[in-house]
Amino acid sequence: MPISDSAATELAQLLGSGTAGELIPELVRQGLQALIEAEAAAAIGADRHQRSDQRRGHRNGNRDRLLATPAGDIQLRIPRFRTGSFFPSLLEPRRRVDRALWAVVMEAYVSGVSTRKVDELVVALGCESGISKSEVSRICQGLDTQVQAFLQRPLEFSHYPYVYLDATYLHGRDQARKQVISRAVIVAVGITANGQREVLGIEVGDSEDEAFWTAFLRRLRERGLSGVQLVISDAHAGLKKAIARCCQGSSWQRCRVHFARNLLAKVPKGSQDMVAAALRSVFVQADAQAVEQQWDQVIAMLIENFPAAAALMEQAREDVLAFRSFPPEHWRKIWSTNPLERLNKEIKRRTRVVGIFPNDAAIIRLVGALLLEQQEEWQLDGRRVFSELSMAKLDKTSESVQDQSTAAFAAAA
């Protein structure tokens, strides 16, 4: 479609005296406007002021539409029809930001940039009108499809001998009670049979009770989670019962870091450093027999002055020392939830700028997008948590581990 005489005159003036900063936005506007006019002519069956037997209607003025692009803010005219409606296919309803800036806004949001700084970023890219908080939120809803596809993907194509479970807490708004409450965000990370990490899933709920964890683990099972030999978590009562119910045939490792906190709570503050050092001595032993012997020595040392701490160690022996049945090369990374704790810290850092989430969907959107990004980094990195050679040793220990775990879980349940 040829440009109008007035538009051609304006363009000629810019070519003669204008700068690139003025010329490029005008070229973009002229191109987009020409495409819009051509589509409107095709829809109505005739160009503007053209007499034609194929005409199916008449124009009725225009409405302005501001589009933010990397070239700057572009003011477009959308033709109106006397009957029916028209909206050009190159634009999208209720969206004034083009796809390039759309992607920039999404990436900034997932990276933990506040909505105020997103607005400053958009302005810096040439869109002087900026972008509102509500528009940032609406744009980021486009992440939902990608996040849900990631969180609902099948898990049946690999076995996951090790599974880490933990929760972190974020602030969300309860619309029914009109209050800001703490929301538990539970995360599951698995180690595949070839030693690579994968994010298995997330869930948001009111608390970490047994029903909440059980429903989460059952959904993982339904998606194909299998081959689990060891579940690593803290000793939350609801979680422990859910693992016993949903992960039969696998062993449970109580996180040594969480256990240390529980143990030191039963010791006077002045003696905590000494007890902590004694507990750490257990985890520097080279083989399973030495680990058990050192555990017994620490209990003997504590029983006289700190009987409550000694009783806790005796009670938690099998749970905290479950790692000893697995290859020694794996011990350092399976006796605690530290690998998952680092991921939770990143979630906290990225979500801190949000402060209070309006609903659970917003939490899943941001946390899910963050974990999807982390998963892609792990895949591109290609590094394994454990070597394939050491993972092959798990097959030799799986039968004995299952026999031990069946009895332990029966007692826990």
LINJOLIN-V464866 format. One line per field, one symbol per residue. psi: psi as a letter, one per 20 degrees, with the letter a starting at -180 (. if undefined). burial: 1 if it has 9 or more other ideal C-beta (glycine too) atoms within 8 Angstrom, else 0. Layout:
# LINJOLIN-V464866
psi: ???
burial: ???
This chain:
# LINJOLIN-V464866
psi: pqqrgghhgghhgghhirrhhhgghhgggggghggggghghhhijqrpjppqijpjaqrlarqqppppriiappoqpoqqqhqarppqhirppkojprhghghgggggghikpqhghgghggghjinhiaprghhggggiiiigggghhgijqqjijqqnhpppprqrprpqpohgilqprpppoppppqprijjqqqphrrqpahrlrghghghghhhgghijprjphpppaakpgggghhghhilqiqrpopphghggghghijpqhhjhgghghghhhhjjqhrhghggghghhgghhhhghmhhgghghghjghghjhhiirphiighiijrjghhhhhhhhggghihhgepqhrhhhghgggghghgggghggghgiqqgqqhghhhihhhihghghgghggghghh.
burial: 00000011011011000100011111111101111111111011110000000010101000001111100111011111100001010010000011001101110111001010111111101110011000111011001101110110001001011111110101111100000010111111111110111111111110010101111111111011110111111110011111111110011111111111011101100011001101101110100001111110011001000110110110011011111111100110111110111011011101100100101101111111111111100100000111000110110011001101110110010
